[in-house]
């Protein structure tokens, strides 16, 4: 089993733009489409968010 990197960026907060890292994740879930999703607490505004993915 691979341990996740707590500093890995998941994306940004859709409300304030703060970077949301893996350490902020509250729950991992599977969407109806089969994709993986996460809910995390934004370290900037403290809202519970679905981080917006960073373009590669």
C-alpha positions, 0 to 999 in steps of 0.5 A: 500500500502506498502512503499518500503524500500529505503535501501533494496538491489536489487542486484549488478552492473554488471559492478563495483560490487557496491550494488544497493539499492531500492533508486537508481531505475529509473523505474519498468517495466514488462518483456514479460515473466511477471516478474518484472524488474528494471533499476537503477543508480549504485551509484558506476559507475553511469551507468544505470543497471539491477541489478544482483540479490543477491543469497539468 
